[in-house]
Amino acid sequence: MVYSAAAAVFKNQHGGHTSWTRELPRYPPPTNQRAEITAIIIALEKALEKYNDLDNDPWLDVKIYSDSKYAIGCMNEWIYKWSQNGWINAAGKPVANQDLIKEASDLDDRLQEEGKVEYIWISRDKNEDADRYCNEAMDDM
């Protein structure tokens, strides 16, 4: 049996945190890359929810950190090439995980209308809290 989940962690300036996780469906088969993109989706959904809960319309400055070079690369550069190429990669094959990448792109577009969204790669050792929170949440599943 294989279990895979994605998690996003919101940390506030006072040291508190809130984390969310989502179990991945069995099909398409769960992979680390699908989990990493799903974590980006969760973070974007939560940022959009927080924005919609506000009384005024502030300019957003959203920063999403991930230790996944794949997820950050998807959101920062490859997504634009793939959408222009009809979701065909450099090898001439359909882009893997395009269902999730397109979903992340749609959420990103909605947030970009309200401000700025940045995707920042961090090393795995700087992402230990998110990994720990994800593992704790998976233990409760």
A tleap script that builds the chain and sets N, CA, C and O, in Angstrom:
source leaprc.protein.ff14SB
mol = sequence {
  NMET VAL TYR SER ALA ALA ALA ALA VAL PHE
  LYS ASN GLN HIE GLY GLY HIE THR SER TRP
  THR ARG GLU LEU PRO ARG TYR PRO PRO PRO
  THR ASN GLN ARG ALA GLU ILE THR ALA ILE
  ILE ILE ALA LEU GLU LYS ALA LEU GLU LYS
  TYR ASN ASP LEU ASP ASN ASP PRO TRP LEU
  ASP VAL LYS ILE TYR SER ASP SER LYS TYR
  ALA ILE GLY CYS MET ASN GLU TRP ILE TYR
  LYS TRP SER GLN ASN GLY TRP ILE ASN ALA
  ALA GLY LYS PRO VAL ALA ASN GLN ASP LEU
  ILE LYS GLU ALA SER ASP LEU ASP ASP ARG
  LEU GLN GLU GLU GLY LYS VAL GLU TYR ILE
  TRP ILE SER ARG ASP LYS ASN GLU ASP ALA
  ASP ARG TYR CYS ASN GLU ALA MET ASP ASP
  CMET
}
set mol.1.N position { 0.833 -1.177 0.000 }
set mol.1.CA position { 0.000 0.000 0.000 }
set mol.1.C position { 0.878 1.241 0.000 }
set mol.1.O position { 1.898 1.299 0.687 }
set mol.2.N position { 0.473 2.218 -0.769 }
set mol.2.CA position { 1.213 3.471 -0.841 }
set mol.2.C position { 0.284 4.591 -0.433 }
set mol.2.O position { -0.840 4.685 -0.925 }
set mol.3.N position { 0.746 5.432 0.457 }
set mol.3.CA position { -0.011 6.609 0.851 }
set mol.3.C position { 0.779 7.835 0.452 }
set mol.3.O position { 1.996 7.893 0.626 }
set mol.4.N position { 0.088 8.793 -0.072 }
set mol.4.CA position { 0.738 10.049 -0.409 }
set mol.4.C position { -0.220 11.162 -0.068 }
set mol.4.O position { -1.425 11.048 -0.291 }
set mol.5.N position { 0.306 12.224 0.465 }
set mol.5.CA position { -0.530 13.362 0.830 }
set mol.5.C position { 0.236 14.630 0.560 }
set mol.5.O position { 1.460 14.633 0.431 }
set mol.6.N position { -0.507 15.698 0.479 }
set mol.6.CA position { 0.086 17.013 0.284 }
set mol.6.C position { -0.291 17.866 1.475 }
set mol.6.O position { -1.340 17.668 2.088 }
set mol.7.N position { 0.565 18.811 1.798 }
set mol.7.CA position { 0.268 19.688 2.922 }
set mol.7.C position { 0.737 21.096 2.623 }
set mol.7.O position { 1.706 21.315 1.896 }
set mol.8.N position { 0.023 22.042 3.203 }
set mol.8.CA position { 0.421 23.446 3.142 }
set mol.8.C position { 0.356 23.978 4.564 }
set mol.8.O position { -0.537 23.618 5.330 }
set mol.9.N position { 1.295 24.827 4.910 }
set mol.9.CA position { 1.376 25.389 6.256 }
set mol.9.C position { 1.396 26.903 6.150 }
set mol.9.O position { 2.202 27.474 5.414 }
set mol.10.N position { 0.499 27.553 6.894 }
set mol.10.CA position { 0.486 29.008 6.979 }
set mol.10.C position { 1.104 29.387 8.315 }
set mol.10.O position { 0.630 28.965 9.369 }
set mol.11.N position { 2.161 30.181 8.266 }
set mol.11.CA position { 2.802 30.670 9.488 }
set mol.11.C position { 2.527 32.155 9.610 }
set mol.11.O position { 2.693 32.912 8.653 }
set mol.12.N position { 2.103 32.567 10.800 }
set mol.12.CA position { 1.878 34.002 10.989 }
set mol.12.C position { 3.083 34.645 11.659 }
set mol.12.O position { 4.010 33.962 12.095 }
set mol.13.N position { 3.050 35.972 11.733 }
set mol.13.CA position { 4.194 36.714 12.269 }
set mol.13.C position { 4.394 36.499 13.767 }
set mol.13.O position { 5.423 36.893 14.315 }
set mol.14.N position { 3.428 35.881 14.429 }
set mol.14.CA position { 3.541 35.656 15.870 }
set mol.14.C position { 4.052 34.255 16.205 }
set mol.14.O position { 4.071 33.861 17.371 }
set mol.15.N position { 4.462 33.510 15.190 }
set mol.15.CA position { 5.013 32.182 15.427 }
set mol.15.C position { 3.991 31.062 15.377 }
set mol.15.O position { 4.358 29.890 15.467 }
set mol.16.N position { 2.713 31.396 15.236 }
set mol.16.CA position { 1.688 30.367 15.142 }
set mol.16.C position { 1.636 29.777 13.743 }
set mol.16.O position { 2.220 30.318 12.804 }
set mol.17.N position { 0.935 28.667 13.619 }
set mol.17.CA position { 0.799 28.053 12.303 }
set mol.17.C position { -0.544 27.352 12.186 }
set mol.17.O position { -1.158 26.969 13.182 }
set mol.18.N position { -0.973 27.199 10.974 }
set mol.18.CA position { -2.125 26.384 10.625 }
set mol.18.C position { -1.695 25.525 9.451 }
set mol.18.O position { -1.033 26.012 8.533 }
set mol.19.N position { -2.063 24.256 9.470 }
set mol.19.CA position { -1.665 23.391 8.361 }
set mol.19.C position { -2.887 22.673 7.799 }
set mol.19.O position { -3.863 22.418 8.505 }
set mol.20.N position { -2.804 22.358 6.519 }
set mol.20.CA position { -3.859 21.631 5.825 }
set mol.20.C position { -3.208 20.512 5.046 }
set mol.20.O position { -2.082 20.643 4.566 }
set mol.21.N position { -3.916 19.425 4.926 }
set mol.21.CA position { -3.412 18.319 4.125 }
set mol.21.C position { -4.556 17.726 3.323 }
set mol.21.O position { -5.727 17.936 3.638 }
set mol.22.N position { -4.215 17.008 2.316 }
set mol.22.CA position { -5.217 16.397 1.448 }
set mol.22.C position { -4.676 15.057 0.978 }
set mol.22.O position { -3.546 14.967 0.499 }
set mol.23.N position { -5.479 14.029 1.118 }
set mol.23.CA position { -5.094 12.713 0.606 }
set mol.23.C position { -5.263 12.719 -0.909 }
set mol.23.O position { -6.261 13.216 -1.430 }
set mol.24.N position { -4.287 12.168 -1.600 }
set mol.24.CA position { -4.356 12.114 -3.056 }
set mol.24.C position { -5.176 10.910 -3.500 }
set mol.24.O position { -5.126 9.857 -2.865 }
set mol.25.N position { -5.934 11.059 -4.590 }
set mol.25.CA position { -6.708 9.915 -5.084 }
set mol.25.C position { -5.791 8.812 -5.606 }
set mol.25.O position { -4.615 9.046 -5.886 }
set mol.26.N position { -6.340 7.619 -5.730 }
set mol.26.CA position { -5.552 6.483 -6.226 }
set mol.26.C position { -5.229 6.611 -7.705 }
set mol.26.O position { -4.225 6.076 -8.178 }
set mol.27.N position { -6.086 7.324 -8.437 }
set mol.27.CA position { -5.824 7.510 -9.865 }
set mol.27.C position { -6.015 8.968 -10.214 }
set mol.27.O position { -6.995 9.577 -9.785 }
set mol.28.N position { -5.096 9.551 -10.987 }
set mol.28.CA position { -3.848 8.936 -11.417 }
set mol.28.C position { -2.986 8.566 -10.212 }
set mol.28.O position { -3.129 9.146 -9.135 }
set mol.29.N position { -2.101 7.608 -10.399 }
set mol.29.CA position { -1.297 7.147 -9.265 }
set mol.29.C position { -0.599 8.309 -8.556 }
set mol.29.O position { -0.012 9.174 -9.206 }
set mol.30.N position { -0.665 8.327 -7.225 }
set mol.30.CA position { -0.017 9.413 -6.486 }
set mol.30.C position { 1.504 9.336 -6.601 }
set mol.30.O position { 2.098 8.262 -6.514 }
set mol.31.N position { 2.106 10.484 -6.795 }
set mol.31.CA position { 3.567 10.589 -6.869 }
set mol.31.C position { 3.995 11.775 -6.015 }
set mol.31.O position { 3.166 12.590 -5.612 }
set mol.32.N position { 5.280 11.865 -5.746 }
set mol.32.CA position { 5.787 13.027 -5.012 }
set mol.32.C position { 5.495 14.310 -5.768 }
set mol.32.O position { 5.146 15.323 -5.162 }
set mol.33.N position { 5.636 14.277 -7.094 }
set mol.33.CA position { 5.389 15.485 -7.879 }
set mol.33.C position { 3.930 15.910 -7.795 }
set mol.33.O position { 3.643 17.102 -7.688 }
set mol.34.N position { 3.013 14.963 -7.840 }
set mol.34.CA position { 1.592 15.311 -7.705 }
set mol.34.C position { 1.313 15.869 -6.306 }
set mol.34.O position { 0.524 16.802 -6.153 }
set mol.35.N position { 1.959 15.300 -5.293 }
set mol.35.CA position { 1.778 15.815 -3.933 }
set mol.35.C position { 2.312 17.239 -3.814 }
set mol.35.O position { 1.682 18.082 -3.175 }
set mol.36.N position { 3.450 17.513 -4.413 }
set mol.36.CA position { 4.036 18.859 -4.324 }
set mol.36.C position { 3.166 19.896 -5.036 }
set mol.36.O position { 2.983 21.000 -4.523 }
set mol.37.N position { 2.629 19.557 -6.205 }
set mol.37.CA position { 1.743 20.489 -6.906 }
set mol.37.C position { 0.439 20.651 -6.124 }
set mol.37.O position { -0.111 21.750 -6.058 }
set mol.38.N position { -0.057 19.565 -5.534 }
set mol.38.CA position { -1.271 19.661 -4.719 }
set mol.38.C position { -1.046 20.567 -3.519 }
set mol.38.O position { -1.947 21.312 -3.135 }
set mol.39.N position { 0.135 20.519 -2.923 }
set mol.39.CA position { 0.444 21.427 -1.809 }
set mol.39.C position { 0.390 22.882 -2.273 }
set mol.39.O position { -0.082 23.749 -1.538 }
set mol.40.N position { 0.869 23.153 -3.482 }
set mol.40.CA position { 0.785 24.510 -4.043 }
set mol.40.C position { -0.687 24.896 -4.207 }
set mol.40.O position { -1.074 26.018 -3.879 }
set mol.41.N position { -1.506 23.973 -4.711 }
set mol.41.CA position { -2.937 24.237 -4.891 }
set mol.41.C position { -3.585 24.562 -3.554 }
set mol.41.O position { -4.352 25.520 -3.449 }
set mol.42.N position { -3.281 23.770 -2.533 }
set mol.42.CA position { -3.848 24.024 -1.205 }
set mol.42.C position { -3.454 25.419 -0.725 }
set mol.42.O position { -4.297 26.167 -0.230 }
set mol.43.N position { -2.190 25.765 -0.869 }
set mol.43.CA position { -1.726 27.087 -0.432 }
set mol.43.C position { -2.453 28.197 -1.185 }
set mol.43.O position { -2.849 29.194 -0.582 }
set mol.44.N position { -2.632 28.037 -2.487 }
set mol.44.CA position { -3.339 29.045 -3.285 }
set mol.44.C position { -4.805 29.141 -2.871 }
set mol.44.O position { -5.349 30.239 -2.757 }
set mol.45.N position { -5.444 27.993 -2.646 }
set mol.45.CA position { -6.842 27.997 -2.193 }
set mol.45.C position { -6.985 28.722 -0.862 }
set mol.45.O position { -7.904 29.521 -0.681 }
set mol.46.N position { -6.079 28.444 0.065 }
set mol.46.CA position { -6.160 29.073 1.386 }
set mol.46.C position { -5.885 30.568 1.300 }
set mol.46.O position { -6.524 31.351 2.002 }
set mol.47.N position { -4.948 30.977 0.456 }
set mol.47.CA position { -4.683 32.411 0.275 }
set mol.47.C position { -5.914 33.101 -0.294 }
set mol.47.O position { -6.255 34.206 0.127 }
set mol.48.N position { -6.578 32.464 -1.242 }
set mol.48.CA position { -7.784 33.033 -1.839 }
set mol.48.C position { -8.914 33.102 -0.815 }
set mol.48.O position { -9.642 34.093 -0.766 }
set mol.49.N position { -9.068 32.064 0.000 }
set mol.49.CA position { -10.077 32.076 1.064 }
set mol.49.C position { -9.813 33.208 2.052 }
set mol.49.O position { -10.734 33.931 2.434 }
set mol.50.N position { -8.565 33.359 2.462 }
set mol.50.CA position { -8.219 34.431 3.406 }
set mol.50.C position { -8.518 35.792 2.789 }
set mol.50.O position { -9.043 36.678 3.464 }
set mol.51.N position { -8.190 35.962 1.518 }
set mol.51.CA position { -8.466 37.229 0.839 }
set mol.51.C position { -9.973 37.502 0.801 }
set mol.51.O position { -10.411 38.620 1.072 }
set mol.52.N position { -10.757 36.485 0.468 }
set mol.52.CA position { -12.208 36.660 0.378 }
set mol.52.C position { -12.848 36.952 1.723 }
set mol.52.O position { -13.937 37.525 1.772 }
set mol.53.N position { -12.197 36.572 2.819 }
set mol.53.CA position { -12.714 36.847 4.161 }
set mol.53.C position { -12.452 38.278 4.621 }
set mol.53.O position { -13.030 38.720 5.614 }
set mol.54.N position { -11.596 39.003 3.919 }
set mol.54.CA position { -11.249 40.366 4.327 }
set mol.54.C position { -12.359 41.338 3.954 }
set mol.54.O position { -13.058 41.153 2.958 }
set mol.55.N position { -12.509 42.379 4.773 }
set mol.55.CA position { -13.552 43.374 4.539 }
set mol.55.C position { -13.188 44.352 3.433 }
set mol.55.O position { -14.063 44.844 2.721 }
set mol.56.N position { -11.928 44.627 3.292 }
set mol.56.CA position { -11.508 45.565 2.249 }
set mol.56.C position { -10.798 44.792 1.142 }
set mol.56.O position { -10.686 43.568 1.211 }
set mol.57.N position { -10.331 45.484 0.148 }
set mol.57.CA position { -9.650 44.842 -0.978 }
set mol.57.C position { -8.170 45.206 -0.976 }
set mol.57.O position { -7.733 46.026 -1.784 }
set mol.58.N position { -7.392 44.601 -0.074 }
set mol.58.CA position { -5.974 44.961 -0.013 }
set mol.58.C position { -5.194 44.390 -1.194 }
set mol.58.O position { -5.631 43.447 -1.853 }
set mol.59.N position { -4.052 44.974 -1.436 }
set mol.59.CA position { -3.113 44.443 -2.423 }
set mol.59.C position { -2.433 43.242 -1.787 }
set mol.59.O position { -1.851 43.358 -0.709 }
set mol.60.N position { -2.499 42.108 -2.433 }
set mol.60.CA position { -1.917 40.885 -1.876 }
set mol.60.C position { -0.433 40.778 -2.174 }
set mol.60.O position { 0.045 41.212 -3.222 }
set mol.61.N position { 0.272 40.198 -1.241 }
set mol.61.CA position { 1.677 39.853 -1.425 }
set mol.61.C position { 1.841 38.440 -0.870 }
set mol.61.O position { 2.159 38.256 0.305 }
set mol.62.N position { 1.622 37.450 -1.726 }
set mol.62.CA position { 1.628 36.047 -1.322 }
set mol.62.C position { 2.968 35.434 -1.706 }
set mol.62.O position { 3.425 35.563 -2.842 }
set mol.63.N position { 3.586 34.767 -0.743 }
set mol.63.CA position { 4.842 34.059 -0.989 }
set mol.63.C position { 4.629 32.595 -0.616 }
set mol.63.O position { 4.262 32.276 0.514 }
set mol.64.N position { 4.863 31.723 -1.572 }
set mol.64.CA position { 4.721 30.289 -1.346 }
set mol.64.C position { 6.107 29.666 -1.450 }
set mol.64.O position { 6.782 29.774 -2.474 }
set mol.65.N position { 6.512 29.014 -0.370 }
set mol.65.CA position { 7.829 28.386 -0.293 }
set mol.65.C position { 7.666 26.876 -0.452 }
set mol.65.O position { 6.728 26.285 0.082 }
set mol.66.N position { 8.578 26.265 -1.183 }
set mol.66.CA position { 8.556 24.817 -1.358 }
set mol.66.C position { 9.981 24.316 -1.539 }
set mol.66.O position { 10.839 25.012 -2.083 }
set mol.67.N position { 10.217 23.088 -1.070 }
set mol.67.CA position { 11.522 22.474 -1.311 }
set mol.67.C position { 11.504 21.638 -2.590 }
set mol.67.O position { 12.446 20.896 -2.867 }
set mol.68.N position { 10.435 21.762 -3.362 }
set mol.68.CA position { 10.314 21.025 -4.616 }
set mol.68.C position { 10.724 21.905 -5.791 }
set mol.68.O position { 10.010 22.834 -6.167 }
set mol.69.N position { 11.885 21.596 -6.365 }
set mol.69.CA position { 12.319 22.344 -7.551 }
set mol.69.C position { 11.334 22.128 -8.697 }
set mol.69.O position { 11.129 23.019 -9.521 }
set mol.70.N position { 10.733 20.957 -8.747 }
set mol.70.CA position { 9.741 20.671 -9.782 }
set mol.70.C position { 8.538 21.609 -9.651 }
set mol.70.O position { 8.148 22.248 -10.628 }
set mol.71.N position { 7.951 21.699 -8.463 }
set mol.71.CA position { 6.763 22.539 -8.274 }
set mol.71.C position { 7.076 24.006 -8.529 }
set mol.71.O position { 6.298 24.707 -9.175 }
set mol.72.N position { 8.208 24.468 -8.025 }
set mol.72.CA position { 8.594 25.871 -8.225 }
set mol.72.C position { 8.873 26.130 -9.704 }
set mol.72.O position { 8.468 27.161 -10.239 }
set mol.73.N position { 9.560 25.205 -10.364 }
set mol.73.CA position { 9.819 25.353 -11.796 }
set mol.73.C position { 8.536 25.387 -12.608 }
set mol.73.O position { 8.406 26.172 -13.546 }
set mol.74.N position { 7.583 24.526 -12.240 }
set mol.74.CA position { 6.286 24.539 -12.933 }
set mol.74.C position { 5.648 25.914 -12.851 }
set mol.74.O position { 5.202 26.452 -13.865 }
set mol.75.N position { 5.598 26.485 -11.661 }
set mol.75.CA position { 4.866 27.734 -11.456 }
set mol.75.C position { 5.633 28.960 -11.931 }
set mol.75.O position { 5.019 29.950 -12.329 }
set mol.76.N position { 6.948 28.917 -11.900 }
set mol.76.CA position { 7.736 30.103 -12.266 }
set mol.76.C position { 8.092 30.195 -13.740 }
set mol.76.O position { 8.235 31.299 -14.265 }
set mol.77.N position { 8.239 29.069 -14.420 }
set mol.77.CA position { 8.666 29.197 -15.813 }
set mol.77.C position { 8.038 28.212 -16.785 }
set mol.77.O position { 7.593 28.628 -17.855 }
set mol.78.N position { 7.983 26.941 -16.465 }
set mol.78.CA position { 7.563 25.949 -17.448 }
set mol.78.C position { 6.101 26.106 -17.850 }
set mol.78.O position { 5.737 25.848 -18.997 }
set mol.79.N position { 5.272 26.528 -16.912 }
set mol.79.CA position { 3.835 26.636 -17.164 }
set mol.79.C position { 3.538 27.527 -18.366 }
set mol.79.O position { 2.610 27.259 -19.129 }
set mol.80.N position { 4.321 28.579 -18.531 }
set mol.80.CA position { 4.096 29.514 -19.636 }
set mol.80.C position { 4.463 28.872 -20.970 }
set mol.80.O position { 3.755 29.045 -21.962 }
set mol.81.N position { 5.565 28.135 -20.992 }
set mol.81.CA position { 5.976 27.437 -22.217 }
set mol.81.C position { 4.964 26.355 -22.586 }
set mol.81.O position { 4.573 26.220 -23.745 }
set mol.82.N position { 4.549 25.587 -21.576 }
set mol.82.CA position { 3.621 24.493 -21.834 }
set mol.82.C position { 2.284 24.999 -22.356 }
set mol.82.O position { 1.731 24.423 -23.293 }
set mol.83.N position { 1.759 26.063 -21.768 }
set mol.83.CA position { 0.463 26.569 -22.228 }
set mol.83.C position { 0.566 27.076 -23.667 }
set mol.83.O position { -0.380 26.940 -24.443 }
set mol.84.N position { 1.705 27.655 -24.021 }
set mol.84.CA position { 1.901 28.120 -25.399 }
set mol.84.C position { 2.096 26.958 -26.369 }
set mol.84.O position { 1.773 27.072 -27.551 }
set mol.85.N position { 2.623 25.843 -25.871 }
set mol.85.CA position { 2.892 24.667 -26.712 }
set mol.85.C position { 1.738 23.664 -26.703 }
set mol.85.O position { 1.902 22.530 -27.152 }
set mol.86.N position { 0.576 24.073 -26.199 }
set mol.86.CA position { -0.551 23.144 -26.146 }
set mol.86.C position { -0.354 22.018 -25.155 }
set mol.86.O position { -0.863 20.915 -25.358 }
set mol.87.N position { 0.379 22.280 -24.085 }
set mol.87.CA position { 0.655 21.321 -23.014 }
set mol.87.C position { 1.427 20.099 -23.525 }
set mol.87.O position { 1.185 18.963 -23.119 }
set mol.88.N position { 2.362 20.386 -24.428 }
set mol.88.CA position { 3.296 19.374 -24.923 }
set mol.88.C position { 4.684 19.774 -24.430 }
set mol.88.O position { 5.079 20.934 -24.550 }
set mol.89.N position { 5.422 18.814 -23.876 }
set mol.89.CA position { 6.746 19.132 -23.335 }
set mol.89.C position { 7.813 19.131 -24.431 }
set mol.89.O position { 7.513 18.893 -25.601 }
set mol.90.N position { 9.042 19.394 -24.044 }
set mol.90.CA position { 10.151 19.490 -25.003 }
set mol.90.C position { 10.401 18.171 -25.733 }
set mol.90.O position { 10.941 18.168 -26.840 }
set mol.91.N position { 10.014 17.061 -25.124 }
set mol.91.CA position { 10.183 15.752 -25.758 }
set mol.91.C position { 9.027 15.421 -26.701 }
set mol.91.O position { 9.001 14.347 -27.301 }
set mol.92.N position { 8.073 16.345 -26.833 }
set mol.92.CA position { 6.941 16.126 -27.722 }
set mol.92.C position { 5.822 15.295 -27.129 }
set mol.92.O position { 4.947 14.822 -27.855 }
set mol.93.N position { 5.840 15.112 -25.813 }
set mol.93.CA position { 4.824 14.310 -25.132 }
set mol.93.C position { 3.937 15.214 -24.279 }
set mol.93.O position { 4.340 16.322 -23.925 }
set mol.94.N position { 2.727 14.745 -23.947 }
set mol.94.CA position { 1.866 15.546 -23.067 }
set mol.94.C position { 2.548 15.779 -21.715 }
set mol.94.O position { 3.196 14.888 -21.166 }
set mol.95.N position { 2.389 16.975 -21.204 }
set mol.95.CA position { 2.977 17.339 -19.915 }
set mol.95.C position { 2.358 16.478 -18.814 }
set mol.95.O position { 1.136 16.358 -18.722 }
set mol.96.N position { 3.205 15.884 -17.989 }
set mol.96.CA position { 2.735 15.099 -16.847 }
set mol.96.C position { 2.093 16.033 -15.825 }
set mol.96.O position { 2.536 17.167 -15.646 }
set mol.97.N position { 1.078 15.564 -15.176 }
set mol.97.CA position { 0.409 16.289 -14.085 }
set mol.97.C position { -0.268 17.573 -14.545 }
set mol.97.O position { -0.500 18.479 -13.745 }
set mol.98.N position { -0.586 17.650 -15.836 }
set mol.98.CA position { -1.142 18.905 -16.330 }
set mol.98.C position { -2.495 19.231 -15.717 }
set mol.98.O position { -2.866 20.403 -15.653 }
set mol.99.N position { -3.250 18.222 -15.261 }
set mol.99.CA position { -4.521 18.514 -14.601 }
set mol.99.C position { -4.296 19.379 -13.360 }
set mol.99.O position { -5.003 20.363 -13.142 }
set mol.100.N position { -3.313 19.006 -12.558 }
set mol.100.CA position { -3.020 19.764 -11.339 }
set mol.100.C position { -2.338 21.090 -11.652 }
set mol.100.O position { -2.620 22.103 -11.013 }
set mol.101.N position { -1.453 21.083 -12.623 }
set mol.101.CA position { -0.734 22.314 -12.974 }
set mol.101.C position { -1.712 23.352 -13.517 }
set mol.101.O position { -1.596 24.536 -13.202 }
set mol.102.N position { -2.671 22.918 -14.327 }
set mol.102.CA position { -3.691 23.845 -14.836 }
set mol.102.C position { -4.553 24.389 -13.697 }
set mol.102.O position { -4.892 25.572 -13.685 }
set mol.103.N position { -4.905 23.533 -12.747 }
set mol.103.CA position { -5.686 23.981 -11.589 }
set mol.103.C position { -4.903 25.018 -10.788 }
set mol.103.O position { -5.455 26.041 -10.381 }
set mol.104.N position { -3.624 24.753 -10.563 }
set mol.104.CA position { -2.775 25.716 -9.851 }
set mol.104.C position { -2.677 27.017 -10.638 }
set mol.104.O position { -2.706 28.100 -10.054 }
set mol.105.N position { -2.563 26.916 -11.946 }
set mol.105.CA position { -2.466 28.107 -12.792 }
set mol.105.C position { -3.729 28.957 -12.709 }
set mol.105.O position { -3.651 30.184 -12.637 }
set mol.106.N position { -4.890 28.310 -12.717 }
set mol.106.CA position { -6.155 29.048 -12.612 }
set mol.106.C position { -6.248 29.791 -11.280 }
set mol.106.O position { -6.658 30.951 -11.240 }
set mol.107.N position { -5.869 29.122 -10.195 }
set mol.107.CA position { -5.881 29.772 -8.881 }
set mol.107.C position { -4.874 30.913 -8.826 }
set mol.107.O position { -5.158 31.975 -8.273 }
set mol.108.N position { -3.700 30.690 -9.401 }
set mol.108.CA position { -2.672 31.722 -9.455 }
set mol.108.C position { -3.193 32.947 -10.209 }
set mol.108.O position { -2.994 34.079 -9.768 }
set mol.109.N position { -3.856 32.725 -11.339 }
set mol.109.CA position { -4.407 33.839 -12.115 }
set mol.109.C position { -5.390 34.659 -11.285 }
set mol.109.O position { -5.380 35.888 -11.337 }
set mol.110.N position { -6.235 33.977 -10.523 }
set mol.110.CA position { -7.216 34.687 -9.685 }
set mol.110.C position { -6.530 35.529 -8.614 }
set mol.110.O position { -6.936 36.661 -8.353 }
set mol.111.N position { -5.495 34.975 -7.999 }
set mol.111.CA position { -4.772 35.730 -6.970 }
set mol.111.C position { -3.959 36.868 -7.573 }
set mol.111.O position { -3.853 37.940 -6.976 }
set mol.112.N position { -3.388 36.646 -8.746 }
set mol.112.CA position { -2.573 37.686 -9.394 }
set mol.112.C position { -3.423 38.917 -9.728 }
set mol.112.O position { -2.891 40.022 -9.831 }
set mol.113.N position { -4.735 38.736 -9.899 }
set mol.113.CA position { -5.622 39.876 -10.137 }
set mol.113.C position { -5.695 40.783 -8.913 }
set mol.113.O position { -6.035 41.960 -9.028 }
set mol.114.N position { -5.377 40.236 -7.746 }
set mol.114.CA position { -5.486 40.984 -6.489 }
set mol.114.C position { -4.131 41.390 -5.928 }
set mol.114.O position { -4.071 42.037 -4.882 }
set mol.115.N position { -3.060 41.031 -6.589 }
set mol.115.CA position { -1.739 41.378 -6.078 }
set mol.115.C position { -0.654 40.534 -6.704 }
set mol.115.O position { -0.695 40.206 -7.889 }
set mol.116.N position { 0.309 40.194 -5.887 }
set mol.116.CA position { 1.500 39.490 -6.363 }
set mol.116.C position { 1.589 38.125 -5.683 }
set mol.116.O position { 1.327 37.993 -4.487 }
set mol.117.N position { 1.962 37.116 -6.464 }
set mol.117.CA position { 2.191 35.774 -5.928 }
set mol.117.C position { 3.590 35.358 -6.353 }
set mol.117.O position { 3.930 35.405 -7.535 }
set mol.118.N position { 4.393 34.955 -5.386 }
set mol.118.CA position { 5.755 34.496 -5.666 }
set mol.118.C position { 5.902 33.048 -5.223 }
set mol.118.O position { 5.332 32.629 -4.215 }
set mol.119.N position { 6.673 32.299 -5.988 }
set mol.119.CA position { 6.992 30.910 -5.665 }
set mol.119.C position { 8.493 30.847 -5.436 }
set mol.119.O position { 9.285 31.166 -6.323 }
set mol.120.N position { 8.871 30.432 -4.237 }
set mol.120.CA position { 10.268 30.515 -3.819 }
set mol.120.C position { 10.754 29.132 -3.390 }
set mol.120.O position { 10.149 28.489 -2.532 }
set mol.121.N position { 11.855 28.685 -3.997 }
set mol.121.CA position { 12.436 27.412 -3.615 }
set mol.121.C position { 13.264 27.591 -2.349 }
set mol.121.O position { 14.021 28.554 -2.217 }
set mol.122.N position { 13.109 26.646 -1.419 }
set mol.122.CA position { 13.942 26.606 -0.216 }
set mol.122.C position { 14.500 25.187 -0.090 }
set mol.122.O position { 13.918 24.227 -0.595 }
set mol.123.N position { 15.620 25.080 0.584 }
set mol.123.CA position { 16.225 23.759 0.758 }
set mol.123.C position { 15.373 22.915 1.707 }
set mol.123.O position { 14.605 23.440 2.514 }
set mol.124.N position { 15.526 21.619 1.590 }
set mol.124.CA position { 14.723 20.690 2.394 }
set mol.124.C position { 14.874 20.956 3.896 }
set mol.124.O position { 13.899 20.853 4.641 }
set mol.125.N position { 16.081 21.295 4.344 }
set mol.125.CA position { 16.277 21.522 5.779 }
set mol.125.C position { 15.541 22.770 6.267 }
set mol.125.O position { 15.287 22.901 7.465 }
set mol.126.N position { 15.202 23.673 5.376 }
set mol.126.CA position { 14.435 24.862 5.769 }
set mol.126.C position { 12.926 24.598 5.708 }
set mol.126.O position { 12.125 25.469 6.048 }
set mol.127.N position { 12.550 23.406 5.276 }
set mol.127.CA position { 11.140 23.060 5.128 }
set mol.127.C position { 10.728 21.954 6.104 }
set mol.127.O position { 9.711 21.290 5.904 }
set mol.128.N position { 11.515 21.763 7.147 }
set mol.128.CA position { 11.260 20.674 8.086 }
set mol.128.C position { 9.925 20.813 8.800 }
set mol.128.O position { 9.252 19.812 9.048 }
set mol.129.N position { 9.527 22.044 9.137 }
set mol.129.CA position { 8.247 22.240 9.822 }
set mol.129.C position { 7.094 21.724 8.970 }
set mol.129.O position { 6.229 21.001 9.464 }
set mol.130.N position { 7.081 22.094 7.692 }
set mol.130.CA position { 5.996 21.650 6.809 }
set mol.130.C position { 5.972 20.131 6.711 }
set mol.130.O position { 4.899 19.529 6.747 }
set mol.131.N position { 7.127 19.507 6.589 }
set mol.131.CA position { 7.183 18.045 6.529 }
set mol.131.C position { 6.643 17.426 7.813 }
set mol.131.O position { 5.895 16.450 7.767 }
set mol.132.N position { 7.018 17.988 8.951 }
set mol.132.CA position { 6.558 17.457 10.236 }
set mol.132.C position { 5.040 17.587 10.360 }
set mol.132.O position { 4.367 16.641 10.770 }
set mol.133.N position { 4.495 18.767 10.002 }
set mol.133.CA position { 3.049 18.974 10.095 }
set mol.133.C position { 2.300 18.032 9.157 }
set mol.133.O position { 1.233 17.526 9.503 }
set mol.134.N position { 2.852 17.800 7.985 }
set mol.134.CA position { 2.227 16.880 7.031 }
set mol.134.C position { 2.213 15.465 7.601 }
set mol.134.O position { 1.194 14.777 7.531 }
set mol.135.N position { 3.331 15.034 8.159 }
set mol.135.CA position { 3.397 13.691 8.733 }
set mol.135.C position { 2.432 13.530 9.894 }
set mol.135.O position { 1.805 12.481 10.038 }
set mol.136.N position { 2.303 14.566 10.732 }
set mol.136.CA position { 1.350 14.512 11.840 }
set mol.136.C position { -0.075 14.389 11.318 }
set mol.136.O position { -0.869 13.608 11.842 }
set mol.137.N position { -0.396 15.159 10.286 }
set mol.137.CA position { -1.742 15.104 9.716 }
set mol.137.C position { -2.013 13.742 9.087 }
set mol.137.O position { -3.120 13.215 9.196 }
set mol.138.N position { -1.002 13.168 8.427 }
set mol.138.CA position { -1.180 11.850 7.817 }
set mol.138.C position { -1.389 10.782 8.883 }
set mol.138.O position { -2.116 9.815 8.655 }
set mol.139.N position { -0.761 10.945 10.039 }
set mol.139.CA position { -0.960 9.989 11.125 }
set mol.139.C position { -2.412 9.979 11.587 }
set mol.139.O position { -2.916 8.959 12.057 }
set mol.140.N position { -3.088 11.134 11.449 }
set mol.140.CA position { -4.478 11.252 11.878 }
set mol.140.C position { -5.478 10.805 10.809 }
set mol.140.O position { -6.677 10.732 11.077 }
set mol.141.N position { -4.993 10.506 9.602 }
set mol.141.CA position { -5.907 10.115 8.505 }
set mol.141.C position { -6.381 8.693 8.695 }
set mol.141.O position { -7.152 8.185 7.881 }
savepdb mol mol.pdb
quit
